[in-house]
């Protein structure tokens, strides 16, 4: 059967940790980027776009070790601070267990914040994301990038296949990374989108039909109607492994997942963590050539 790699959200440090982990695993002989399907949410959408682009893992890892200025991180420091968390908590209460209602409520809040000029502009955000995926286009592979429709709260699955195949990769990734009340919602056609993590941290259920499935999840938890990757894959009944940051990686990531100065230590911690998962992934993933 098809194999799937699911890459979850987790900010700038999540990109670094996932990249380091993938590079360390590949060095040890387990190349997860040979997956038949790659699902990316938020930070994971950037990693998914990168690892399916043909750019080698070692080069992608090297970039994560660069000082922020060399990687284009010149924007003001962002964070998911207390005021943002209060809005998320209020949205959870108002949603009453309905994940699509949660997306709608939080999406409306994000639209209001953008209208008041309290987040970067869409143009500024595109410029920031271009530092990581500039020039990349959809690969000739099954790459899925997730976002949440502000109007309906429904999950949108962008990719080179399916009903949303006409959406450019740049637009899809910007939508997937549009953390509500931190970054602006992204208009695409006649719809507006926010971060795919507002439906699930990894949206691992989009790997349905694949077996085995490996999930790299910087943040994997069930919260209200938002379900963890482990819970989603448990329902599917497929062989899977969900990898989250170990203690050293959590220390490297720190308290602000959007802090670019934490990128290099997060990448190194991910690479170091890879050794602990080689044995189980070798057995799960098999030796089929990519």
C-alpha positions in Angstrom: 0.0 0.0 0.0 1.0 3.7 -0.3 3.0 5.1 2.5 2.3 8.5 4.0 4.4 11.2 5.7 2.4 13.7 7.8 4.1 16.9 8.8 2.3 18.9 11.6 2.3 22.5 12.6 4.7 24.1 15.1 6.0 27.4 13.9 9.5 28.3 12.8 11.0 25.9 15.3 8.7 23.2 14.1 10.1 23.6 10.6 13.6 23.3 12.0 12.9 20.3 14.2 11.1 18.4 11.4 13.9 19.1 8.9 16.6 18.0 11.4 14.7 14.8 12.2 14.2 14.0 8.5 17.8 14.6 7.8 19.0 12.5 10.7 16.7 9.6 9.7 17.8 9.7 6.1 21.4 9.7 7.2 20.6 6.5 9.1 19.0 4.9 6.1 15.3 5.8 6.7 14.2 8.3 4.1 10.7 9.3 4.9 10.6 11.8 2.0 10.1 8.8 -0.3 6.4 8.7 0.9 3.7 8.3 -1.7 1.6 10.9 0.0 2.9 13.9 2.0 0.4 15.9 4.1 1.5 19.3 5.4 -0.2 21.5 7.9 1.1 25.0 8.8 4.8 24.7 9.4 4.5 21.2 8.0 3.3 22.7 4.7 6.6 24.5 4.3 8.5 21.4 5.1 6.3 19.4 2.7 6.9 21.9 -0.1 10.6 21.8 0.5 11.2 18.0 0.8 9.1 17.3 -2.4 10.9 20.0 -4.4 14.0 18.0 -5.2 16.2 20.1 -2.8 18.3 17.7 -0.8 17.7 17.2 2.9 21.3 18.1 3.8 20.9 21.4 2.0 17.6 22.1 3.7 19.1 21.2 7.1 22.1 23.5 6.4 19.7 26.4 5.8 18.1 25.8 9.2 21.4 26.4 10.9 21.9 29.9 9.3 21.6 33.0 11.5 18.1 34.6 11.2 19.3 37.5 9.1 21.0 35.2 6.5 17.7 33.3 6.1 15.7 36.5 5.6 14.1 36.7 9.1 14.1 40.5 9.4 10.4 40.9 10.3 9.5 41.9 13.9 9.3 39.0 16.3 5.9 37.3 16.4 4.5 35.2 19.1 1.3 33.4 20.1 1.0 35.5 23.2 -1.6 35.6 26.0 -4.1 37.8 24.2 -4.1 35.4 21.2 -4.5 32.4 23.5 -7.5 34.1 25.2 -9.2 34.4 21.8 -8.5 30.8 21.0 -10.0 29.8 24.4 -13.1 31.9 23.8 -13.5 30.4 20.4 -13.3 26.9 21.9 -16.1 27.8 24.3 -18.3 29.3 21.6 -17.7 26.3 19.3 -19.2 23.9 21.8 -17.4 20.9 20.5 -17.9 21.6 16.8 -14.5 21.9 15.0 -16.0 23.7 12.1 -17.7 26.3 14.3 -14.3 26.8 16.0 -12.7 27.5 12.6 -15.5 30.0 11.8 -15.3 31.9 15.1 -11.6 32.1 15.1 -11.5 33.0 11.4 -13.8 35.9 12.0 -11.6 37.1 14.9 -8.6 36.8 12.5 -10.3 38.9 9.9 -11.1 41.6 12.4 -7.5 41.8 13.7 -6.3 42.1 10.1 -8.8 44.8 9.3 -7.5 46.8 12.4 -3.9 46.5 11.2 -2.8 44.4 14.1 -1.1 41.8 12.1 1.3 42.0 9.1 -0.3 42.7 5.7 -0.9 39.9 3.2 1.9 41.2 1.1 4.3 41.3 4.0 3.4 37.8 4.9 3.9 36.5 1.4 7.4 38.1 1.4 8.2 36.3 4.7 7.0 32.9 3.4 8.9 33.4 0.1 12.1 33.3 2.1 11.4 29.5 2.6 9.5 28.4 -0.5 10.1 31.2 -3.0 10.0 29.8 -6.6 8.7 26.4 -5.6 5.8 24.9 -7.5 3.6 21.8 -6.9 5.6 18.7 -7.4 4.5 15.8 -9.6 3.6 14.0 -6.4 0.7 13.6 -4.0 1.4 16.6 -1.7 -1.6 17.9 0.3 -1.5 21.3 2.1 -4.3 22.1 4.5 -6.1 25.2 5.5 -9.5 26.2 7.1 -12.1 28.1 5.2 -13.1 31.1 7.3 -16.6 31.3 6.0 -17.6 27.6 6.6 -14.9 26.4 9.0 -14.4 23.4 6.7 -11.0 21.9 5.9 -9.5 22.7 2.5 -7.0 20.3 1.1 -4.9 21.9 -1.6 -2.7 20.0 -3.9 -1.8 19.1 -7.5 -4.7 16.7 -7.5 -8.3 17.1 -6.5 -10.9 19.9 -6.6 -8.5 22.6 -5.5 -5.7 21.7 -7.9 -5.7 25.1 -9.6 -4.5 26.9 -6.5 -0.8 27.8 -6.6 1.5 26.3 -4.1 2.5 29.7 -2.7 -1.1 30.6 -2.0 -1.8 27.2 -0.4 1.2 27.4 1.9 0.5 31.0 3.0 -3.1 29.9 3.8 -1.9 26.9 5.8 0.5 29.1 7.8 -2.0 31.9 8.5 -2.0 31.6 12.3 -5.2 33.5 13.4 -4.6 36.8 15.1 -0.8 36.5 14.5 -0.7 36.5 10.7 -3.4 37.7 8.2 -6.0 35.4 6.7 -5.3 34.6 3.1 -7.8 35.3 0.3 -7.8 32.8 -2.5 -10.4 33.3 -5.2 -13.7 34.2 -3.5 -12.7 32.4 -0.2 -10.6 33.3 2.7 -8.4 30.9 4.7 -6.6 30.5 8.0 -4.1 28.0 9.4 -4.9 24.3 8.8 -4.0 23.7 12.4 -7.3 25.2 13.5 -8.9 21.9 12.5 -6.1 19.6 13.7 -2.4 20.0 14.5 -1.4 17.6 11.7 -4.7 16.5 10.0 -3.3 13.0 9.9 -6.7 11.6 8.8 -5.9 12.9 5.3 -3.5 9.9 5.1 -6.6 7.7 4.8 -5.9 4.9 2.4 -2.2 4.8 3.2 -0.4 2.2 5.4 2.0 2.8 7.0 1.8 6.4 8.2 4.6 8.4 9.9 3.7 11.7 11.6 6.2 14.3 12.7 4.2 16.5 15.1 5.9 19.3 17.0 2.6 19.9 18.8 0.3 16.8 19.0 -2.6 17.0 21.4 -6.4 16.7 21.4 -8.0 19.9 22.6 -11.7 20.3 22.5 -12.9 19.3 19.1 -9.3 19.4 17.7 -8.0 15.8 17.5 -4.5 14.6 17.8 -2.7 12.7 15.1 -2.6 9.6 17.3 -6.4 9.7 17.8 -7.1 10.2 14.1 -4.9 7.4 13.0 -6.2 5.1 15.7 -9.6 5.5 14.1 -8.2 4.6 10.7 -6.7 1.4 12.1 -3.5 1.7 10.1 0.1 1.0 11.2 1.6 4.3 12.3 4.2 6.1 14.4 3.7 9.6 15.7 7.0 11.3 16.7 6.9 14.4 18.9 9.9 16.4 20.3 11.8 14.7 23.1 12.9 16.6 26.2 16.1 18.0 24.6 14.1 19.2 21.6 11.5 20.8 23.7 14.2 22.7 25.6 15.7 23.8 22.3 12.4 24.9 20.9 11.7 27.1 24.0 8.5 29.0 24.7 8.1 30.9 21.5 7.8 28.6 18.4 7.9 31.7 16.2 11.3 32.8 17.4 13.9 32.5 14.6 16.8 32.5 17.0 15.6 29.1 18.2 15.7 27.6 14.8 19.3 26.3 14.7 19.2 24.6 18.1 15.8 23.1 17.2 17.2 21.7 14.0 20.1 20.2 15.8 17.9 18.7 18.4 15.7 17.1 15.7 18.7 15.5 14.1 20.0 14.2 17.4 16.5 12.8 18.2 16.4 10.8 15.0 18.7 8.0 16.4 16.0 7.0 18.9 13.5 6.2 16.1 15.6 4.4 13.5 14.8 0.9 14.6 11.0 1.2 14.7 10.9 3.2 11.5 13.1 0.8 9.6 10.7 -2.0 10.5 7.6 0.1 9.7 8.7 1.9 6.6 10.5 -1.0 4.9 13.3 -0.8 2.4 11.3 0.0 -0.8 13.3 2.5 -2.9 11.9 5.9 -3.3 
